[in-house]
Amino acid sequence: MRLDTTTIQAALLHDVIEDCGISFKELETDFGNDVAKLVDGVTKLKRLDMISENGAMVKQIAKPEATRAASLRKMLVAMADDVRVVLIKLADRLHNMQTLQYLPTPKQQRISRETLDIYSPLAHRLGMSDIKWQLEDQAFRYLMPRQYKSMSRLVNRKRAERENYTEAAVKAIQIPLNNANIPSEVEGRVKHLYSTYNKLQRYERMGRKFDEIYDLIAIRVITEVLKTAMQR
């Protein structure tokens, strides 16, 4: 994420107000106002999650779209004040998803559904693709364990081949850009389990098989000035 020192401090301390009884004033005295405000912001988001979980939004439970929109609005309000609060919250959620195996199944599924509906789209809106796919794959693992295992086998079967192809494609794009003196950065990746599963579902509805899916890699080209690059 390439976060600054203040944000990293706040991330390490994000639970202390809620779990340790540390006051805002104590945090401010020991770590400064910026850190204290970030921790307080994350704590407020956690309290909103608890209110939702405990039934204060019961009327919205029957309306999944409304629930998702309301939760997103809460996050975006916090982001408008300081986007670092949301970044810490996303990192916290990713850590929660990575340790979900210790929770009972109903809670695993509730948290995974919430992650897929709220936190993954939020990461996408912030351009944090690495966080997005990790959240999605972890949620996929608990919401659809059978499909997750099946997809893992399919993807791993040709992973090395696709990784080699991706590396070659990146070089094929980067070299001519370098030769043309266009400042650029070319990145490639093999698409991940959840996005591949969704793609496979669409293909199967058209009567096609996994081996017929050819767009299983993604390549991104970043240039300093797009107009200049196009002119050249």
C-alpha positions as CSV (number, residue, x, y, z in Angstrom):
1,M,0.0,0.0,0.0
2,R,3.0,2.3,0.5
3,L,1.5,4.1,3.5
4,D,3.1,6.8,5.5
5,T,4.5,6.4,9.0
6,T,1.4,8.0,10.6
7,T,-0.9,5.5,8.9
8,I,1.2,2.5,9.8
9,Q,1.2,3.6,13.4
10,A,-2.6,4.0,13.4
11,A,-3.0,0.6,11.7
12,L,-0.9,-1.0,14.5
13,L,-3.0,0.8,17.1
14,H,-6.4,0.5,15.4
15,D,-7.9,-1.8,18.1
16,V,-6.7,0.0,21.3
17,I,-9.6,2.3,21.9
18,E,-12.2,-0.5,21.5
19,D,-10.3,-3.4,23.0
20,C,-7.9,-1.9,25.5
21,G,-9.8,1.0,27.0
22,I,-7.3,3.5,25.8
23,S,-8.8,7.0,25.5
24,F,-8.4,9.3,22.5
25,K,-6.6,11.8,24.8
26,E,-4.0,9.1,25.8
27,L,-3.4,8.2,22.2
28,E,-3.1,11.9,21.3
29,T,-0.6,12.5,24.1
30,D,1.6,9.5,23.2
31,F,1.4,9.4,19.4
32,G,0.0,12.8,18.3
33,N,-3.3,14.1,17.0
34,D,-3.0,12.6,13.5
35,V,-2.6,9.1,14.7
36,A,-5.3,9.5,17.3
37,K,-7.8,10.8,14.8
38,L,-7.1,7.9,12.4
39,V,-7.6,5.3,15.2
40,D,-10.8,7.1,16.2
41,G,-12.1,7.0,12.7
42,V,-11.4,3.3,12.3
43,T,-13.1,2.7,15.7
44,K,-16.2,4.5,14.5
45,L,-16.4,2.4,11.4
46,K,-16.2,-0.7,13.6
47,R,-19.0,0.5,15.7
48,L,-21.2,1.0,12.6
49,D,-20.4,-2.6,11.6
50,M,-21.5,-3.8,15.1
51,I,-24.8,-1.8,14.9
52,S,-25.5,-3.4,11.5
53,E,-24.6,-6.9,12.7
54,N,-26.7,-6.6,15.9
55,G,-29.9,-5.8,14.1
56,A,-30.3,-2.0,14.2
57,M,-30.6,-2.1,10.4
58,V,-33.2,-5.0,10.4
59,K,-35.5,-3.1,8.0
60,Q,-32.7,-3.1,5.4
61,I,-31.8,-6.7,5.7
62,A,-34.6,-7.6,3.3
63,K,-33.1,-5.2,0.8
64,P,-29.6,-6.3,0.1
65,E,-28.9,-3.5,-2.4
66,A,-30.0,-0.9,0.1
67,T,-27.8,-2.5,2.8
68,R,-24.8,-2.5,0.6
69,A,-25.4,1.1,-0.5
70,A,-25.8,2.3,3.1
71,S,-22.6,0.5,4.2
72,L,-20.7,2.0,1.2
73,R,-22.0,5.4,2.0
74,K,-20.7,5.1,5.6
75,M,-17.3,4.2,4.3
76,L,-17.3,7.0,1.7
77,V,-18.2,9.6,4.4
78,A,-15.2,8.4,6.4
79,M,-13.1,8.6,3.2
80,A,-14.1,12.1,2.5
81,D,-12.7,13.1,5.9
82,D,-9.5,11.1,5.6
83,V,-9.0,8.3,3.0
84,R,-6.4,6.7,5.3
85,V,-9.2,5.6,7.6
86,V,-10.6,3.5,4.8
87,L,-7.1,2.1,3.8
88,I,-6.6,0.9,7.4
89,K,-10.1,-0.6,7.4
90,L,-9.4,-2.5,4.2
91,A,-6.1,-3.8,5.6
92,D,-8.0,-4.9,8.8
93,R,-10.6,-6.6,6.8
94,L,-8.0,-8.5,4.7
95,H,-6.3,-9.7,7.9
96,N,-9.7,-10.8,9.2
97,M,-10.4,-12.8,6.0
98,Q,-6.9,-14.4,6.3
99,T,-7.7,-15.7,9.8
100,L,-11.4,-16.6,9.2
101,Q,-10.8,-20.3,9.6
102,Y,-11.0,-19.9,13.4
103,L,-14.6,-18.7,13.4
104,P,-17.8,-20.8,13.2
105,T,-19.2,-21.4,9.7
106,P,-22.2,-19.0,9.9
107,K,-19.9,-16.2,10.9
108,Q,-17.4,-17.1,8.2
109,Q,-20.2,-16.8,5.6
110,R,-21.7,-13.6,7.0
111,I,-18.3,-11.9,7.0
112,S,-17.4,-13.2,3.6
113,R,-20.7,-12.0,2.1
114,E,-20.1,-8.6,3.6
115,T,-16.6,-8.6,2.2
116,L,-17.7,-9.4,-1.3
117,D,-20.6,-6.9,-1.3
118,I,-18.9,-4.0,0.4
119,Y,-15.2,-4.1,0.9
120,S,-14.1,-5.6,-2.4
121,P,-16.0,-3.0,-4.5
122,L,-14.6,-0.3,-2.3
123,A,-11.0,-1.5,-2.9
124,H,-11.9,-1.5,-6.6
125,R,-13.1,2.1,-6.5
126,L,-9.8,3.1,-4.8
127,G,-7.8,1.3,-7.6
128,M,-6.4,-1.2,-5.1
129,S,-6.6,-4.3,-7.4
130,D,-4.3,-6.5,-5.3
131,I,-6.4,-5.9,-2.2
132,K,-9.6,-6.5,-4.2
133,W,-8.7,-9.9,-5.6
134,Q,-7.3,-11.1,-2.3
135,L,-10.6,-10.1,-0.6
136,E,-12.6,-11.8,-3.3
137,D,-10.7,-15.0,-3.3
138,Q,-10.9,-15.3,0.5
139,A,-14.6,-14.7,0.4
140,F,-15.1,-17.2,-2.4
141,R,-13.3,-19.8,-0.4
142,Y,-15.9,-19.6,2.4
143,L,-19.0,-18.8,0.5
144,M,-18.6,-21.6,-2.1
145,P,-16.0,-24.0,-0.8
146,R,-16.7,-26.7,-3.4
147,Q,-16.5,-24.4,-6.3
148,Y,-13.4,-22.8,-4.8
149,K,-11.5,-26.1,-4.7
150,S,-12.7,-27.0,-8.2
151,M,-11.5,-23.7,-9.6
152,S,-8.2,-23.9,-7.8
153,R,-7.5,-27.3,-9.5
154,L,-8.5,-25.9,-12.9
155,V,-6.4,-22.7,-12.6
156,N,-3.3,-24.4,-11.1
157,R,-3.3,-27.0,-13.9
158,K,-2.0,-24.4,-16.4
159,R,-0.7,-21.6,-14.0
160,A,2.9,-22.0,-15.0
161,E,2.0,-21.8,-18.7
162,R,-0.1,-18.6,-18.3
163,E,2.6,-17.0,-16.1
164,N,5.2,-17.6,-18.8
165,Y,2.8,-16.2,-21.4
166,T,2.1,-13.1,-19.3
167,E,5.9,-12.5,-18.8
168,A,6.4,-12.7,-22.6
169,A,3.5,-10.4,-23.3
170,V,4.8,-7.8,-20.9
171,K,8.2,-7.8,-22.5
172,A,6.7,-7.6,-26.0
173,I,4.9,-4.4,-25.0
174,Q,7.6,-2.9,-22.8
175,I,10.5,-3.2,-25.3
176,P,9.0,-1.1,-28.2
177,L,7.8,1.5,-25.6
178,N,11.4,1.8,-24.3
179,N,12.7,2.0,-27.9
180,A,10.3,4.8,-28.6
181,N,11.5,6.6,-25.4
182,I,8.0,6.6,-24.0
183,P,8.2,6.6,-20.1
184,S,6.0,3.7,-19.1
185,E,5.4,0.9,-16.8
186,V,3.9,-2.4,-18.0
187,E,2.4,-4.8,-15.5
188,G,0.9,-8.3,-16.1
189,R,-0.9,-10.8,-13.9
190,V,-2.8,-14.0,-14.2
191,K,-6.4,-13.4,-13.3
192,H,-7.5,-14.8,-9.9
193,L,-9.9,-17.5,-8.8
194,Y,-13.1,-15.5,-8.2
195,S,-12.9,-13.5,-11.4
196,T,-12.0,-16.6,-13.3
197,Y,-15.0,-18.5,-11.8
198,N,-17.4,-15.7,-12.8
199,K,-16.0,-15.7,-16.3
200,L,-16.3,-19.5,-16.5
201,Q,-20.0,-19.2,-15.4
202,R,-20.7,-16.9,-18.3
203,Y,-18.8,-19.2,-20.8
204,E,-20.7,-22.3,-19.6
205,R,-24.0,-20.6,-20.2
206,M,-22.8,-20.2,-23.8
207,G,-21.9,-23.9,-24.0
208,R,-18.1,-23.3,-23.8
209,K,-15.5,-24.9,-21.6
210,F,-12.7,-23.7,-19.4
211,D,-10.0,-24.4,-22.0
212,E,-11.8,-22.1,-24.4
213,I,-11.3,-19.1,-22.1
214,Y,-8.4,-17.2,-23.5
215,D,-8.5,-13.9,-21.6
216,L,-7.2,-15.2,-18.3
217,I,-4.4,-12.7,-18.0
218,A,-4.5,-8.9,-17.5
219,I,-2.0,-6.4,-18.7
220,R,-1.8,-2.8,-17.6
221,V,0.3,-0.1,-19.3
222,I,0.9,3.1,-17.4
223,T,2.4,6.1,-19.2
224,E,3.2,9.6,-17.8
225,V,1.3,11.4,-20.6
226,L,-1.2,9.3,-22.6
227,K,-1.6,12.0,-25.3
228,T,2.2,12.0,-26.0
229,A,2.3,8.3,-26.1
230,M,-0.5,8.1,-28.6
231,Q,1.1,10.8,-30.8
232,R,4.3,8.8,-31.0
